[in-house]
């Protein structure tokens, strides 16, 4: 039974009400973030509100002398304790915006990530917009949903509202057609999918002639997801699709619209009214397919049939607010709770997804080697021996072999050049002793915005007109890292008369380019699609991405390279330069993401790294972390690593440290519970100091 607690006496005295006016008891989740208050509280239901109070509605309650928001999660005839109850202040809306399925999911997510249920519900339920709510429920056919759905109450797909199911996008994958059949039949298959860069045309559309349905390189995944969603809808169930960013959402939205598959887009970037409207469409069963970014994972659809996570290795899938859940894990929990199918895919396969395959939770969906070679670009990674044959030109950042490849490819169409860093010269150092240049004010790294300009701090933006090296007193600067703007400038000199365009955060992201000959210099994640695909690809400075001193650097490097290489036409050339780490480089050359993930998982098993173990990072003031560690009752075989100092002591501020708690996977729930218990004691005692607990941190340096 849900734990309940009586509000303070201050609440009771502030608004006393005779027992005769009470029509029952509401158990309310109050919107507070304190861990020791993460349970329901009993409130009396005034007689005049008895018809409005039902599970899932928003209410206002008096809590600790302050009026707060809350959700009703159940009604009972009698309270779970003796004494006079404080009454509900008012019902904000009669619409039950919190469903039982979403509450169960929120509790499961909070338990996994050592957080509170209300922290998760803030991510799941958007703020109310009264005018939008009124416009949606003014329609006679729209009714509020039930708290718990009746089994078998499937939504009616409606005649002509779904496209004809076309299995072509899944034909290159053994088991792909069977996956679609099981989705349409109402089964719950679960797959980890290694997507091809290109493939057959996707779902048919009556409005677009078949001959004109050309597939753009790098968008085959959108057609495959559309086919899977269409099969699920034809089976009478709903679909939730999560993508890392707006560009991917726009791509899938365009493909689904062309295919005639009705859907709604739900993202955090939408305005308050637009987001709430789409949330209500999903809540009332008017939307059977919901696509979007992180916020879509909690869409309140009924009779869930399929959850999809595209490019699960992208760190945009990690929620930056407590309790910091990863959407892949949220969707896996939701699939388990709802008995739904799951599809986790991308060009690269993450160790976390590979572990799902090893555990038998999901099956691998990948094309045979012969099919991969047919659909992927030909990747080259010249070694030092190969480049030495070029003489002096081979030691350049863009050697002679790359120049010749670019010149030949420009005769047929656009060429993509990926540069890991934006800006002009984002990292500089002393020209004489190679000491990294730092700001004299805040000690941040210096950068050059343009060739004839002075150095500026990347942190505080202060100009460094009189910079002098603290080691050798020299005033000259040299480039350590070259950015996309400087690269575009150099390529413009090497290819006079050729249009050079940049795409990135510093100059704006291009959504797409036409098929005319041009050089497109882009940072990772900002590569525009090209009409007909790029005729070649050049990936520069491979060591910047693959040699970072952190867990997962190789996975992230391979993911970014593969996303860029997928935009190149099949059988055309992609060249990787810059002394990248050998393992991810060879995985890219072979186009073997599954083999790379398998090897990465084996290495992490030997080293006891996530995801083979559960790990928590406890960060904060040194005194707070030490007190927190003494309170932990760790499970068997769990260990504490650290603490490690993160910052230097400054005037009036305490040193920041980090402590890692590691436990075997089977003890993960126990580790999360003891962390939550320790946080509850800390908040109940109102202990001083800052402290943050993060389960399964995305970066371990």
Secondary structure as UniProt FT lines:
FT   STRAND          4..5
FT   HELIX           9..14
FT   HELIX           19..21
FT   STRAND          22..30
FT   HELIX           35..37
FT   STRAND          40..46
FT   HELIX           47..49
FT   TURN            50..52
FT   TURN            55..56
FT   STRAND          58..63
FT   TURN            64..65
FT   STRAND          66..76
FT   STRAND          90..91
FT   HELIX           100..112
FT   TURN            113..114
FT   HELIX           117..124
FT   HELIX           130..137
FT   TURN            140..141
FT   TURN            151..152
FT   TURN            159..160
FT   HELIX           168..170
FT   TURN            171..172
FT   TURN            174..175
FT   HELIX           176..185
FT   STRAND          190..194
FT   TURN            206..207
FT   HELIX           210..212
FT   TURN            217..218
FT   HELIX           220..234
FT   TURN            235..236
FT   STRAND          238..242
FT   HELIX           246..259
FT   STRAND          264..266
FT   TURN            268..269
FT   HELIX           272..283
FT   TURN            284..285
FT   STRAND          289..292
FT   HELIX           294..298
FT   STRAND          304..310
FT   TURN            312..313
FT   HELIX           315..317
FT   TURN            322..323
FT   HELIX           327..338
FT   STRAND          341..346
FT   HELIX           351..358
FT   TURN            359..360
FT   STRAND          363..365
FT   HELIX           369..375
FT   STRAND          378..380
FT   HELIX           384..388
FT   TURN            389..390
FT   HELIX           391..395
FT   HELIX           400..410
FT   TURN            411..412
FT   STRAND          415..418
FT   STRAND          427..430
FT   TURN            431..433
FT   TURN            440..442
FT   STRAND          445..448
FT   TURN            451..452
FT   STRAND          455..457
FT   TURN            458..460
FT   STRAND          463..464
FT   TURN            465..466
FT   TURN            470..472
FT   STRAND          477..481
FT   HELIX           484..494
FT   TURN            495..497
FT   STRAND          500..504
FT   TURN            505..507
FT   STRAND          512..513
FT   STRAND          519..522
FT   TURN            524..525
FT   STRAND          529..530
FT   TURN            531..532
FT   STRAND          534..539
FT   HELIX           542..546
FT   TURN            551..552
FT   HELIX           553..565
FT   TURN            566..567
FT   STRAND          568..576
FT   HELIX           582..590
FT   HELIX           593..607
FT   TURN            610..611
FT   STRAND          613..621
FT   HELIX           622..631
FT   TURN            636..637
FT   STRAND          639..645
FT   TURN            651..652
FT   STRAND          656..664
FT   HELIX           665..667
FT   HELIX           668..684
FT   TURN            685..686
FT   STRAND          691..695
//
